[in-house]
Amino acid sequence: MSDILAENLSGKSVMGSDGTELGLLYNITMDLKSGELHDLIIEPDEAISTRAVDFDINDAGRFLVPVSRVQAVKDYIVVQR
């Protein structure tokens, strides 16, 4: 995957590999010592039920998607469902 600036990801739509729109990228978590990225934090789309996804959900109701599940970053961020 080519280098992508974080500023270009802010607010980008996130879609599951099955074509389901999951929501918008809210933030990304990382290890400050190593710089390793951990999770995408997704603000869920109002139309999607939190029971319909197999991602962890934080206290604010946002999806925590491991960076390892990112398949593509273009018009959408595509994640493995």
Jmol script that loads the backbone (N, CA, C; Angstrom):
load data "model"
ATOM      1  N   MET A   1       0.853  -1.176   0.000  1.00  0.00           N
ATOM      2  CA  MET A   1       0.000   0.000   0.000  1.00  0.00           C
ATOM      3  C   MET A   1       0.896   1.235   0.000  1.00  0.00           C
ATOM      4  N   SER A   2       0.565   2.216  -0.793  1.00  0.00           N
ATOM      5  CA  SER A   2       1.373   3.428  -0.880  1.00  0.00           C
ATOM      6  C   SER A   2       1.159   4.309   0.350  1.00  0.00           C
ATOM      7  N   ASP A   3       2.078   5.242   0.554  1.00  0.00           N
ATOM      8  CA  ASP A   3       1.973   6.159   1.688  1.00  0.00           C
ATOM      9  C   ASP A   3       0.781   7.092   1.508  1.00  0.00           C
ATOM     10  N   ILE A   4       0.050   7.311   2.603  1.00  0.00           N
ATOM     11  CA  ILE A   4      -1.108   8.199   2.590  1.00  0.00           C
ATOM     12  C   ILE A   4      -1.011   9.088   3.823  1.00  0.00           C
ATOM     13  N   LEU A   5      -1.152  10.383   3.638  1.00  0.00           N
ATOM     14  CA  LEU A   5      -1.095  11.307   4.763  1.00  0.00           C
ATOM     15  C   LEU A   5      -2.366  11.206   5.604  1.00  0.00           C
ATOM     16  N   ALA A   6      -2.203  11.263   6.922  1.00  0.00           N
ATOM     17  CA  ALA A   6      -3.350  11.167   7.826  1.00  0.00           C
ATOM     18  C   ALA A   6      -4.381  12.250   7.553  1.00  0.00           C
ATOM     19  N   GLU A   7      -3.932  13.438   7.168  1.00  0.00           N
ATOM     20  CA  GLU A   7      -4.879  14.525   6.910  1.00  0.00           C
ATOM     21  C   GLU A   7      -5.813  14.191   5.748  1.00  0.00           C
ATOM     22  N   ASN A   8      -5.392  13.290   4.849  1.00  0.00           N
ATOM     23  CA  ASN A   8      -6.236  12.886   3.729  1.00  0.00           C
ATOM     24  C   ASN A   8      -7.258  11.822   4.125  1.00  0.00           C
ATOM     25  N   LEU A   9      -7.117  11.259   5.304  1.00  0.00           N
ATOM     26  CA  LEU A   9      -8.027  10.214   5.760  1.00  0.00           C
ATOM     27  C   LEU A   9      -9.160  10.752   6.628  1.00  0.00           C
ATOM     28  N   SER A  10      -8.962  11.866   7.250  1.00  0.00           N
ATOM     29  CA  SER A  10      -9.948  12.414   8.178  1.00  0.00           C
ATOM     30  C   SER A  10     -11.310  12.573   7.518  1.00  0.00           C
ATOM     31  N   GLY A  11     -12.330  11.973   8.110  1.00  0.00           N
ATOM     32  CA  GLY A  11     -13.690  12.088   7.615  1.00  0.00           C
ATOM     33  C   GLY A  11     -13.993  11.219   6.407  1.00  0.00           C
ATOM     34  N   LYS A  12     -13.052  10.367   6.008  1.00  0.00           N
ATOM     35  CA  LYS A  12     -13.243   9.504   4.835  1.00  0.00           C
ATOM     36  C   LYS A  12     -14.260   8.408   5.172  1.00  0.00           C
ATOM     37  N   SER A  13     -15.089   8.069   4.204  1.00  0.00           N
ATOM     38  CA  SER A  13     -16.082   7.011   4.379  1.00  0.00           C
ATOM     39  C   SER A  13     -15.393   5.657   4.471  1.00  0.00           C
ATOM     40  N   VAL A  14     -15.959   4.794   5.317  1.00  0.00           N
ATOM     41  CA  VAL A  14     -15.431   3.446   5.505  1.00  0.00           C
ATOM     42  C   VAL A  14     -16.492   2.460   5.049  1.00  0.00           C
ATOM     43  N   MET A  15     -16.063   1.504   4.215  1.00  0.00           N
ATOM     44  CA  MET A  15     -16.972   0.515   3.663  1.00  0.00           C
ATOM     45  C   MET A  15     -16.437  -0.877   3.964  1.00  0.00           C
ATOM     46  N   GLY A  16     -17.350  -1.796   4.260  1.00  0.00           N
ATOM     47  CA  GLY A  16     -16.958  -3.182   4.444  1.00  0.00           C
ATOM     48  C   GLY A  16     -16.679  -3.823   3.098  1.00  0.00           C
ATOM     49  N   SER A  17     -15.931  -4.903   3.110  1.00  0.00           N
ATOM     50  CA  SER A  17     -15.597  -5.611   1.866  1.00  0.00           C
ATOM     51  C   SER A  17     -16.834  -6.193   1.188  1.00  0.00           C
ATOM     52  N   ASP A  18     -17.950  -6.242   1.924  1.00  0.00           N
ATOM     53  CA  ASP A  18     -19.210  -6.716   1.340  1.00  0.00           C
ATOM     54  C   ASP A  18     -20.042  -5.576   0.754  1.00  0.00           C
ATOM     55  N   GLY A  19     -19.506  -4.350   0.769  1.00  0.00           N
ATOM     56  CA  GLY A  19     -20.192  -3.199   0.194  1.00  0.00           C
ATOM     57  C   GLY A  19     -21.024  -2.398   1.176  1.00  0.00           C
ATOM     58  N   THR A  20     -21.087  -2.815   2.431  1.00  0.00           N
ATOM     59  CA  THR A  20     -21.850  -2.099   3.448  1.00  0.00           C
ATOM     60  C   THR A  20     -21.113  -0.837   3.875  1.00  0.00           C
ATOM     61  N   GLU A  21     -21.800   0.310   3.830  1.00  0.00           N
ATOM     62  CA  GLU A  21     -21.194   1.547   4.340  1.00  0.00           C
ATOM     63  C   GLU A  21     -21.250   1.503   5.864  1.00  0.00           C
ATOM     64  N   LEU A  22     -20.083   1.560   6.486  1.00  0.00           N
ATOM     65  CA  LEU A  22     -19.995   1.442   7.941  1.00  0.00           C
ATOM     66  C   LEU A  22     -20.059   2.785   8.643  1.00  0.00           C
ATOM     67  N   GLY A  23     -19.530   3.827   8.033  1.00  0.00           N
ATOM     68  CA  GLY A  23     -19.534   5.151   8.652  1.00  0.00           C
ATOM     69  C   GLY A  23     -18.359   5.969   8.182  1.00  0.00           C
ATOM     70  N   LEU A  24     -17.953   6.920   9.017  1.00  0.00           N
ATOM     71  CA  LEU A  24     -16.847   7.827   8.688  1.00  0.00           C
ATOM     72  C   LEU A  24     -15.682   7.614   9.645  1.00  0.00           C
ATOM     73  N   LEU A  25     -14.471   7.734   9.112  1.00  0.00           N
ATOM     74  CA  LEU A  25     -13.285   7.621   9.958  1.00  0.00           C
ATOM     75  C   LEU A  25     -13.285   8.775  10.953  1.00  0.00           C
ATOM     76  N   TYR A  26     -13.249   8.450  12.237  1.00  0.00           N
ATOM     77  CA  TYR A  26     -13.242   9.450  13.295  1.00  0.00           C
ATOM     78  C   TYR A  26     -11.807   9.739  13.751  1.00  0.00           C
ATOM     79  N   ASN A  27     -11.023   8.652  13.916  1.00  0.00           N
ATOM     80  CA  ASN A  27      -9.663   8.808  14.412  1.00  0.00           C
ATOM     81  C   ASN A  27      -8.907   7.506  14.184  1.00  0.00           C
ATOM     82  N   ILE A  28      -7.621   7.513  14.500  1.00  0.00           N
ATOM     83  CA  ILE A  28      -6.779   6.323  14.409  1.00  0.00           C
ATOM     84  C   ILE A  28      -5.974   6.243  15.699  1.00  0.00           C
ATOM     85  N   THR A  29      -5.887   5.040  16.283  1.00  0.00           N
ATOM     86  CA  THR A  29      -5.062   4.871  17.486  1.00  0.00           C
ATOM     87  C   THR A  29      -3.719   4.269  17.081  1.00  0.00           C
ATOM     88  N   MET A  30      -2.688   4.620  17.862  1.00  0.00           N
ATOM     89  CA  MET A  30      -1.351   4.112  17.567  1.00  0.00           C
ATOM     90  C   MET A  30      -0.529   4.013  18.834  1.00  0.00           C
ATOM     91  N   ASP A  31       0.526   3.225  18.776  1.00  0.00           N
ATOM     92  CA  ASP A  31       1.490   3.104  19.857  1.00  0.00           C
ATOM     93  C   ASP A  31       2.485   4.258  19.692  1.00  0.00           C
ATOM     94  N   LEU A  32       2.548   5.139  20.673  1.00  0.00           N
ATOM     95  CA  LEU A  32       3.402   6.323  20.558  1.00  0.00           C
ATOM     96  C   LEU A  32       4.889   5.985  20.555  1.00  0.00           C
ATOM     97  N   LYS A  33       5.278   4.887  21.191  1.00  0.00           N
ATOM     98  CA  LYS A  33       6.696   4.521  21.224  1.00  0.00           C
ATOM     99  C   LYS A  33       7.164   3.935  19.900  1.00  0.00           C
ATOM    100  N   SER A  34       6.381   3.023  19.346  1.00  0.00           N
ATOM    101  CA  SER A  34       6.804   2.338  18.123  1.00  0.00           C
ATOM    102  C   SER A  34       6.273   2.997  16.856  1.00  0.00           C
ATOM    103  N   GLY A  35       5.182   3.767  16.976  1.00  0.00           N
ATOM    104  CA  GLY A  35       4.550   4.364  15.804  1.00  0.00           C
ATOM    105  C   GLY A  35       3.613   3.412  15.087  1.00  0.00           C
ATOM    106  N   GLU A  36       3.457   2.201  15.630  1.00  0.00           N
ATOM    107  CA  GLU A  36       2.582   1.202  15.014  1.00  0.00           C
ATOM    108  C   GLU A  36       1.120   1.613  15.156  1.00  0.00           C
ATOM    109  N   LEU A  37       0.386   1.549  14.039  1.00  0.00           N
ATOM    110  CA  LEU A  37      -1.042   1.860  14.055  1.00  0.00           C
ATOM    111  C   LEU A  37      -1.810   0.671  14.627  1.00  0.00           C
ATOM    112  N   HIS A  38      -2.861   0.959  15.415  1.00  0.00           N
ATOM    113  CA  HIS A  38      -3.651  -0.114  16.025  1.00  0.00           C
ATOM    114  C   HIS A  38      -5.041  -0.230  15.410  1.00  0.00           C
ATOM    115  N   ASP A  39      -5.870   0.777  15.627  1.00  0.00           N
ATOM    116  CA  ASP A  39      -7.268   0.695  15.217  1.00  0.00           C
ATOM    117  C   ASP A  39      -7.717   1.955  14.483  1.00  0.00           C
ATOM    118  N   LEU A  40      -8.644   1.752  13.546  1.00  0.00           N
ATOM    119  CA  LEU A  40      -9.405   2.858  12.993  1.00  0.00           C
ATOM    120  C   LEU A  40     -10.611   3.017  13.896  1.00  0.00           C
ATOM    121  N   ILE A  41     -10.930   4.235  14.264  1.00  0.00           N
ATOM    122  CA  ILE A  41     -12.135   4.489  15.058  1.00  0.00           C
ATOM    123  C   ILE A  41     -13.163   5.060  14.094  1.00  0.00           C
ATOM    124  N   ILE A  42     -14.266   4.340  13.947  1.00  0.00           N
ATOM    125  CA  ILE A  42     -15.281   4.668  12.949  1.00  0.00           C
ATOM    126  C   ILE A  42     -16.541   5.189  13.628  1.00  0.00           C
ATOM    127  N   GLU A  43     -16.983   6.373  13.210  1.00  0.00           N
ATOM    128  CA  GLU A  43     -18.284   6.902  13.642  1.00  0.00           C
ATOM    129  C   GLU A  43     -19.321   6.179  12.788  1.00  0.00           C
ATOM    130  N   PRO A  44     -20.148   5.305  13.403  1.00  0.00           N
ATOM    131  CA  PRO A  44     -21.047   4.474  12.600  1.00  0.00           C
ATOM    132  C   PRO A  44     -22.121   5.264  11.866  1.00  0.00           C
ATOM    133  N   ASP A  45     -22.472   4.757  10.698  1.00  0.00           N
ATOM    134  CA  ASP A  45     -23.584   5.287   9.926  1.00  0.00           C
ATOM    135  C   ASP A  45     -24.857   5.019  10.725  1.00  0.00           C
ATOM    136  N   GLU A  46     -25.791   5.955  10.729  1.00  0.00           N
ATOM    137  CA  GLU A  46     -27.026   5.800  11.511  1.00  0.00           C
ATOM    138  C   GLU A  46     -27.850   4.597  11.074  1.00  0.00           C
ATOM    139  N   ALA A  47     -27.693   4.188   9.818  1.00  0.00           N
ATOM    140  CA  ALA A  47     -28.506   3.100   9.283  1.00  0.00           C
ATOM    141  C   ALA A  47     -27.978   1.714   9.659  1.00  0.00           C
ATOM    142  N   ILE A  48     -26.765   1.636  10.213  1.00  0.00           N
ATOM    143  CA  ILE A  48     -26.190   0.326  10.525  1.00  0.00           C
ATOM    144  C   ILE A  48     -26.359   0.007  12.005  1.00  0.00           C
ATOM    145  N   SER A  49     -26.771  -1.204  12.269  1.00  0.00           N
ATOM    146  CA  SER A  49     -26.939  -1.659  13.649  1.00  0.00           C
ATOM    147  C   SER A  49     -25.590  -2.102  14.192  1.00  0.00           C
ATOM    148  N   THR A  50     -25.294  -1.746  15.427  1.00  0.00           N
ATOM    149  CA  THR A  50     -24.031  -2.169  16.033  1.00  0.00           C
ATOM    150  C   THR A  50     -23.988  -3.689  16.183  1.00  0.00           C
ATOM    151  N   ARG A  51     -25.145  -4.345  16.177  1.00  0.00           N
ATOM    152  CA  ARG A  51     -25.176  -5.807  16.261  1.00  0.00           C
ATOM    153  C   ARG A  51     -24.809  -6.446  14.927  1.00  0.00           C
ATOM    154  N   ALA A  52     -24.812  -5.659  13.854  1.00  0.00           N
ATOM    155  CA  ALA A  52     -24.551  -6.190  12.518  1.00  0.00           C
ATOM    156  C   ALA A  52     -23.059  -6.232  12.183  1.00  0.00           C
ATOM    157  N   VAL A  53     -22.211  -5.820  13.113  1.00  0.00           N
ATOM    158  CA  VAL A  53     -20.765  -5.818  12.851  1.00  0.00           C
ATOM    159  C   VAL A  53     -20.050  -6.668  13.887  1.00  0.00           C
ATOM    160  N   ASP A  54     -18.896  -7.185  13.486  1.00  0.00           N
ATOM    161  CA  ASP A  54     -18.117  -8.006  14.418  1.00  0.00           C
ATOM    162  C   ASP A  54     -16.866  -7.267  14.904  1.00  0.00           C
ATOM    163  N   PHE A  55     -16.972  -5.942  15.013  1.00  0.00           N
ATOM    164  CA  PHE A  55     -15.882  -5.124  15.520  1.00  0.00           C
ATOM    165  C   PHE A  55     -16.152  -4.808  16.990  1.00  0.00           C
ATOM    166  N   ASP A  56     -15.084  -4.527  17.737  1.00  0.00           N
ATOM    167  CA  ASP A  56     -15.263  -4.020  19.090  1.00  0.00           C
ATOM    168  C   ASP A  56     -15.889  -2.639  18.993  1.00  0.00           C
ATOM    169  N   ILE A  57     -16.579  -2.236  20.044  1.00  0.00           N
ATOM    170  CA  ILE A  57     -17.230  -0.929  20.092  1.00  0.00           C
ATOM    171  C   ILE A  57     -16.775  -0.229  21.366  1.00  0.00           C
ATOM    172  N   ASN A  58     -16.353   1.043  21.237  1.00  0.00           N
ATOM    173  CA  ASN A  58     -15.888   1.764  22.426  1.00  0.00           C
ATOM    174  C   ASN A  58     -17.070   2.355  23.199  1.00  0.00           C
ATOM    175  N   ASP A  59     -16.767   3.037  24.305  1.00  0.00           N
ATOM    176  CA  ASP A  59     -17.805   3.607  25.176  1.00  0.00           C
ATOM    177  C   ASP A  59     -18.665   4.652  24.467  1.00  0.00           C
ATOM    178  N   ALA A  60     -18.128   5.276  23.428  1.00  0.00           N
ATOM    179  CA  ALA A  60     -18.870   6.296  22.683  1.00  0.00           C
ATOM    180  C   ALA A  60     -19.710   5.685  21.560  1.00  0.00           C
ATOM    181  N   GLY A  61     -19.677   4.348  21.424  1.00  0.00           N
ATOM    182  CA  GLY A  61     -20.463   3.677  20.389  1.00  0.00           C
ATOM    183  C   GLY A  61     -19.791   3.645  19.029  1.00  0.00           C
ATOM    184  N   ARG A  62     -18.499   3.926  18.991  1.00  0.00           N
ATOM    185  CA  ARG A  62     -17.757   3.895  17.727  1.00  0.00           C
ATOM    186  C   ARG A  62     -17.106   2.528  17.536  1.00  0.00           C
ATOM    187  N   PHE A  63     -16.995   2.117  16.262  1.00  0.00           N
ATOM    188  CA  PHE A  63     -16.363   0.842  15.931  1.00  0.00           C
ATOM    189  C   PHE A  63     -14.854   0.970  16.023  1.00  0.00           C
ATOM    190  N   LEU A  64     -14.215  -0.069  16.548  1.00  0.00           N
ATOM    191  CA  LEU A  64     -12.755  -0.147  16.595  1.00  0.00           C
ATOM    192  C   LEU A  64     -12.336  -1.223  15.602  1.00  0.00           C
ATOM    193  N   VAL A  65     -11.780  -0.799  14.485  1.00  0.00           N
ATOM    194  CA  VAL A  65     -11.418  -1.716  13.405  1.00  0.00           C
ATOM    195  C   VAL A  65      -9.896  -1.845  13.358  1.00  0.00           C
ATOM    196  N   PRO A  66      -9.374  -3.052  13.606  1.00  0.00           N
ATOM    197  CA  PRO A  66      -7.916  -3.222  13.551  1.00  0.00           C
ATOM    198  C   PRO A  66      -7.364  -2.817  12.184  1.00  0.00           C
ATOM    199  N   VAL A  67      -6.244  -2.122  12.192  1.00  0.00           N
ATOM    200  CA  VAL A  67      -5.624  -1.665  10.957  1.00  0.00           C
ATOM    201  C   VAL A  67      -5.302  -2.848  10.042  1.00  0.00           C
ATOM    202  N   SER A  68      -5.067  -4.006  10.619  1.00  0.00           N
ATOM    203  CA  SER A  68      -4.755  -5.192   9.811  1.00  0.00           C
ATOM    204  C   SER A  68      -5.917  -5.605   8.907  1.00  0.00           C
ATOM    205  N   ARG A  69      -7.120  -5.100   9.172  1.00  0.00           N
ATOM    206  CA  ARG A  69      -8.287  -5.445   8.358  1.00  0.00           C
ATOM    207  C   ARG A  69      -8.528  -4.459   7.216  1.00  0.00           C
ATOM    208  N   VAL A  70      -7.679  -3.440   7.093  1.00  0.00           N
ATOM    209  CA  VAL A  70      -7.809  -2.486   5.987  1.00  0.00           C
ATOM    210  C   VAL A  70      -7.334  -3.170   4.707  1.00  0.00           C
ATOM    211  N   GLN A  71      -8.193  -3.163   3.690  1.00  0.00           N
ATOM    212  CA  GLN A  71      -7.856  -3.798   2.421  1.00  0.00           C
ATOM    213  C   GLN A  71      -7.474  -2.785   1.349  1.00  0.00           C
ATOM    214  N   ALA A  72      -8.051  -1.602   1.388  1.00  0.00           N
ATOM    215  CA  ALA A  72      -7.762  -0.595   0.363  1.00  0.00           C
ATOM    216  C   ALA A  72      -8.116   0.791   0.889  1.00  0.00           C
ATOM    217  N   VAL A  73      -7.406   1.781   0.378  1.00  0.00           N
ATOM    218  CA  VAL A  73      -7.710   3.176   0.689  1.00  0.00           C
ATOM    219  C   VAL A  73      -7.722   3.933  -0.626  1.00  0.00           C
ATOM    220  N   LYS A  74      -8.910   4.280  -1.076  1.00  0.00           N
ATOM    221  CA  LYS A  74      -9.060   5.059  -2.308  1.00  0.00           C
ATOM    222  C   LYS A  74     -10.149   6.083  -2.043  1.00  0.00           C
ATOM    223  N   ASP A  75     -11.264   5.996  -2.768  1.00  0.00           N
ATOM    224  CA  ASP A  75     -12.394   6.885  -2.481  1.00  0.00           C
ATOM    225  C   ASP A  75     -12.983   6.541  -1.120  1.00  0.00           C
ATOM    226  N   TYR A  76     -12.942   5.271  -0.761  1.00  0.00           N
ATOM    227  CA  TYR A  76     -13.379   4.761   0.530  1.00  0.00           C
ATOM    228  C   TYR A  76     -12.209   4.043   1.182  1.00  0.00           C
ATOM    229  N   ILE A  77     -12.287   3.889   2.500  1.00  0.00           N
ATOM    230  CA  ILE A  77     -11.417   2.958   3.191  1.00  0.00           C
ATOM    231  C   ILE A  77     -12.202   1.656   3.221  1.00  0.00           C
ATOM    232  N   VAL A  78     -11.650   0.602   2.636  1.00  0.00           N
ATOM    233  CA  VAL A  78     -12.343  -0.689   2.584  1.00  0.00           C
ATOM    234  C   VAL A  78     -11.724  -1.605   3.636  1.00  0.00           C
ATOM    235  N   VAL A  79     -12.588  -2.163   4.502  1.00  0.00           N
ATOM    236  CA  VAL A  79     -12.106  -3.057   5.562  1.00  0.00           C
ATOM    237  C   VAL A  79     -12.761  -4.418   5.428  1.00  0.00           C
ATOM    238  N   GLN A  80     -12.014  -5.445   5.811  1.00  0.00           N
ATOM    239  CA  GLN A  80     -12.523  -6.812   5.776  1.00  0.00           C
ATOM    240  C   GLN A  80     -13.625  -6.975   6.802  1.00  0.00           C
ATOM    241  N   ARG A  81     -14.748  -7.572   6.370  1.00  0.00           N
ATOM    242  CA  ARG A  81     -15.878  -7.804   7.291  1.00  0.00           C
ATOM    243  C   ARG A  81     -15.860  -9.191   7.837  1.00  0.00           C
TER     244      ARG A  81
END
end "model"
wireframe off; spacefill off
backbone 0.3
color backbone group
